[in-house]
Amino acid sequence: MTVFITVIVGVLIFSISQYVLEFVIKPRIRVNNSYMILSQKFLLYQSKITNYNLSQEQVKEIRSASTEILAITYSYWFTFNKKEKKEALSLNQS
């Protein structure tokens, strides 16, 4: 009986850890990577942004990076709180 309980508890702990990994940790990593890409785009085009000299392709790249952040935060609705979603939305609208 003790072996059975040990196995059930082990499977339960493994299942919970996989749930946390897939629905809490991985979305956070994806958002952080998206923030990194957006930051890289801003730094790459910094001089063009300040001189109002961006091409349409560069604007699309920046908008795509910010839209990815918005998509991730809204696709995992239970992982991100309202403040984080609001920040992602305001980032995408600017």
C-alpha positions in Angstrom: 0.0 0.0 0.0 2.9 2.4 0.8 4.5 1.8 -2.6 1.2 2.6 -4.3 0.8 5.9 -2.4 4.4 6.8 -3.1 3.9 6.2 -6.9 0.6 8.2 -7.0 2.2 11.1 -5.1 5.2 11.0 -7.4 3.0 11.1 -10.5 0.9 13.9 -9.0 4.0 16.0 -8.2 5.3 15.4 -11.7 2.0 16.5 -13.3 1.8 19.6 -11.2 5.4 20.5 -12.1 4.7 20.0 -15.8 1.6 22.2 -15.5 3.7 25.0 -13.9 6.4 24.6 -16.5 4.1 24.8 -19.5 1.6 27.5 -18.3 3.7 29.7 -16.0 7.4 29.5 -16.7 7.5 29.1 -20.5 5.1 32.0 -21.2 7.2 34.2 -19.0 10.3 33.2 -20.9 8.6 33.8 -24.2 7.5 37.3 -23.1 11.0 38.1 -21.9 12.5 37.0 -25.2 10.0 39.1 -27.0 10.9 42.1 -24.9 14.5 41.4 -25.7 13.8 41.4 -29.5 11.8 44.6 -29.2 14.6 46.3 -27.2 17.1 45.1 -29.8 14.9 46.7 -32.6 14.7 50.0 -30.7 18.5 50.0 -30.2 19.2 49.1 -33.8 16.9 51.8 -35.2 17.6 54.4 -32.4 19.1 57.0 -34.6 16.4 56.6 -37.2 13.6 56.8 -34.6 14.9 60.1 -33.2 15.3 61.6 -36.6 11.9 60.4 -37.8 13.6 58.5 -40.6 12.1 54.9 -40.3 11.1 53.0 -43.4 7.8 51.2 -43.5 9.6 47.8 -43.2 11.4 48.9 -40.0 8.1 50.1 -38.6 6.5 46.7 -39.4 9.4 45.0 -37.6 8.9 47.0 -34.5 5.1 46.6 -34.6 5.5 42.9 -35.1 7.7 42.5 -32.1 5.3 44.5 -29.9 2.3 42.6 -31.2 4.0 39.3 -30.3 4.2 40.5 -26.7 0.5 41.4 -26.7 -0.4 38.0 -28.2 1.5 36.0 -25.7 0.1 37.9 -22.7 -3.4 37.6 -23.9 -3.1 33.9 -25.0 -2.2 32.9 -21.4 -4.9 34.8 -19.7 -4.5 33.1 -16.3 -0.7 33.5 -16.2 -0.5 37.3 -16.6 -2.3 39.8 -14.3 -4.2 42.8 -15.5 -1.3 45.2 -15.0 0.9 43.2 -17.3 -1.8 42.9 -19.9 -2.4 46.7 -19.7 1.3 47.4 -20.2 1.5 45.1 -23.2 -1.6 46.8 -24.7 -0.2 50.3 -24.2 3.1 49.2 -25.6 1.4 47.9 -28.7 -0.7 51.0 -29.2 2.2 53.4 -29.1 
